[in-house]
Amino acid sequence: MRNKSVTYHLNSAEGSRWLSQPAVRPKFIAHFEGASSAISSLLHCVVEYVPVSFNPNDLASVEEVETTNNLGGKTIQFAKWFKQPERRLPTQRTAFLLVGFLTREAANLAIANSLVFEGRVCLVRKLLTEPRRCLRCQKWDPGHLASACKAPTDVCARCAGPHRTSACTASDLETRCSNCPAQDDNALLCHGAGDCICPIFQEKVETMRRRAPGAHYRFFPTNDPASW
């Protein structure tokens, strides 16, 4: 790989689980020179409406989630809020959480049964790749980030005006998408460039998922036919 790392693809799920064991992985790494380390490829999921009182950086809190939901120890290897806590509204009580599972079985169990966080049942779904949008010109799949955008002016993601989205004062009834044709006065059709109801966004999402094996499955496919 470009960063000089090596990716190992094992020929079975059993082999992957065996190599992921804490007692096995160090012995495997010992055969490599230098300060080598190994990181498992995680299965990422979105957990909806998790209480903001949950601390994903606290190991004890994560282990409590594993125990409460019968996931098995060390099956949650990664947890992070989608939005930085400092950007929340003062009255916000829940938020979306990104979770990385060590095994497909643990991820599928969470998707099937949901997860309980501090007494609250939270729905879980696979994290699917979405088309990238430039946050300056608001174009989809632009091939650049906002820092490299060459558009002459900023375009607002809420009202399509020539200003930064953070400076927008438009009401919810004044939202407009800079990527869609002229929108009718019907308030139900009005949306911003970053809204998931945008038909152009939905079309691009569907195109990406047609190209991605397994994207239309609810679960991560395993040897269990129920996951297909």
C-alpha positions in Angstrom: 0.0 0.0 0.0 1.1 3.6 -0.4 1.8 4.1 3.3 4.1 1.0 3.2 1.6 -1.1 5.2 0.7 -4.6 4.3 -2.9 -5.9 4.0 -3.5 -9.6 4.8 -6.6 -11.3 3.4 -7.3 -14.6 5.2 -9.2 -17.4 3.4 -11.8 -17.9 6.2 -13.7 -16.1 8.9 -12.4 -18.6 11.4 -8.8 -17.6 10.5 -9.6 -14.0 10.9 -11.1 -14.5 14.4 -8.2 -16.7 15.4 -5.6 -14.0 14.4 -7.6 -11.3 16.1 -7.3 -13.0 19.5 -5.1 -11.0 22.0 -3.0 -14.0 22.7 -2.3 -14.8 19.1 -1.7 -11.4 17.4 1.5 -10.5 19.3 3.1 -13.8 18.3 2.2 -13.1 14.7 3.6 -9.6 14.8 6.9 -10.9 16.4 7.8 -12.4 13.0 8.1 -9.0 11.5 11.0 -6.6 11.9 10.9 -3.2 13.5 8.1 -1.6 15.4 5.4 -3.5 13.6 1.8 -3.4 14.7 -1.5 -5.0 13.4 -4.9 -3.5 13.1 -8.0 -5.5 12.3 -10.3 -4.3 9.6 -13.4 -3.2 11.5 -17.1 -3.4 10.6 -18.5 0.1 11.0 -22.1 0.8 12.0 -24.2 3.9 12.8 -26.0 3.8 16.2 -28.9 6.3 16.3 -30.0 8.6 19.1 -27.4 7.5 21.8 -27.7 9.5 25.0 -25.0 12.2 25.0 -24.1 11.3 28.5 -22.4 8.2 27.1 -18.6 8.6 26.9 -17.1 6.6 24.0 -13.6 7.3 25.2 -14.2 5.6 28.6 -13.2 1.9 28.3 -15.5 0.9 31.2 -18.5 2.5 29.5 -17.7 0.6 26.3 -17.3 -2.7 28.1 -20.6 -2.1 29.9 -22.3 -1.8 26.4 -20.7 -5.1 25.4 -21.8 -6.8 28.5 -25.4 -5.4 28.5 -25.9 -6.4 24.9 -24.2 -9.9 25.1 -21.7 -8.9 22.4 -18.6 -10.6 23.9 -15.5 -8.9 25.3 -13.5 -6.5 23.1 -15.9 -6.8 20.2 -16.3 -3.0 20.1 -12.9 -1.7 19.0 -13.9 1.9 18.1 -16.5 4.4 19.1 -16.8 8.1 18.1 -19.5 10.7 17.9 -20.3 11.8 14.4 -20.6 15.4 15.4 -18.1 17.0 17.9 -19.8 17.5 21.3 -18.9 21.2 21.2 -21.1 21.6 18.2 -24.3 20.3 19.8 -27.3 22.4 20.8 -27.6 23.2 24.5 -30.8 21.2 24.7 -29.6 18.2 22.7 -30.0 14.9 24.6 -29.1 12.3 22.0 -26.6 12.0 19.1 -25.4 9.5 16.4 -22.5 7.3 17.2 -20.0 5.6 14.9 -19.0 2.1 16.2 -16.4 -0.3 14.8 -17.0 -4.0 15.5 -14.2 -6.6 15.5 -16.4 -9.3 13.9 -19.3 -9.5 11.5 -21.2 -11.7 14.0 -21.1 -8.9 16.6 -22.0 -6.2 14.1 -24.9 -8.3 12.8 -26.2 -9.0 16.4 -26.2 -5.3 17.1 -28.1 -4.6 13.8 -30.6 -7.3 14.5 -31.3 -6.6 18.2 -30.3 -2.9 18.5 -28.0 -1.8 21.3 -28.9 -0.6 24.8 -27.0 2.5 25.9 -27.6 3.6 29.5 -31.1 2.1 29.4 -32.0 3.5 26.0 -32.6 1.1 23.0 -30.8 2.5 20.0 -31.2 1.3 16.4 -28.1 0.2 14.6 -27.4 0.1 10.8 -24.4 -0.5 8.6 -22.3 2.5 7.7 -22.6 2.9 3.9 -20.3 5.0 1.8 -21.9 8.2 0.5 -20.9 10.5 -2.4 -18.6 13.3 -1.4 -19.8 16.9 -1.6 -17.5 20.0 -1.6 -18.5 22.1 1.3 -17.7 25.3 -0.6 -19.3 24.9 -4.0 -21.7 22.1 -2.9 -21.1 20.0 -6.0 -21.3 16.2 -5.6 -18.3 14.0 -6.4 -16.3 17.1 -7.3 -12.9 15.4 -7.0 -11.7 18.1 -4.6 -12.2 19.3 -1.0 -13.3 22.7 0.1 -9.6 23.8 0.7 -8.9 23.1 -3.0 -12.1 24.4 -4.5 -11.7 27.0 -7.3 -15.3 28.3 -7.3 -15.3 32.1 -7.4 -17.6 32.4 -4.4 -18.9 30.2 -1.5 -22.3 28.6 -2.1 -24.6 28.1 0.9 -25.8 24.5 1.5 -29.1 25.8 3.0 -30.3 28.6 0.7 -27.9 28.4 -2.3 -26.9 32.0 -1.6 -23.3 33.4 -2.2 -22.1 33.0 1.4 -20.8 30.4 3.8 -23.4 28.0 5.2 -22.4 28.9 8.7 -23.5 32.5 8.0 -26.9 31.6 6.6 -30.0 33.2 8.2 -32.6 31.6 6.0 -35.6 30.0 7.6 -36.6 26.3 7.0 -39.1 27.5 4.4 -36.4 29.4 2.5 -34.1 26.5 1.9 -33.0 25.9 -1.7 -30.6 23.4 -3.3 -27.9 24.8 -5.6 -27.7 21.4 -7.4 -31.4 20.9 -8.3 -33.4 22.5 -11.0 -35.7 25.4 -10.0 -37.8 24.1 -7.1 -41.5 24.7 -6.8 -43.0 26.8 -4.1 -44.2 23.6 -2.5 -42.5 23.6 1.0 -42.3 19.8 0.9 -40.0 19.9 -2.1 -37.7 22.6 -0.7 -34.4 21.4 0.6 -30.7 22.4 1.0 -27.8 20.9 -0.9 -26.8 18.9 2.1 -30.3 17.4 2.7 -30.6 13.6 2.4 -34.0 14.1 0.6 -32.2 15.8 -2.4 -33.1 13.6 -5.5 -29.6 14.2 -7.0 -28.0 13.0 -3.7 -30.3 9.9 -3.6 -29.5 9.1 -7.3 -25.8 9.2 -6.6 -26.1 7.1 -3.5 -28.0 4.5 -5.4 -25.3 4.5 -8.1 -22.6 4.0 -5.6 -24.5 1.1 -3.9 -25.1 -0.7 -7.2 -21.3 -0.8 -7.6 -20.6 -1.9 -4.0 -21.0 -5.6 -3.3 -23.2 -6.2 -0.2 -24.4 -2.6 0.1 -28.0 -3.6 -0.3 -27.8 -6.2 2.4 -29.0 -5.2 5.9 -26.3 -7.3 7.5 -22.7 -8.0 6.9 -22.8 -11.4 4.9 -21.4 -14.4 6.8 -21.8 -18.2 6.4 -25.2 -17.8 8.1 -27.9 -17.6 5.3 -29.9 -15.3 7.6 -27.3 -12.6 6.9 -27.8 -12.7 3.1 
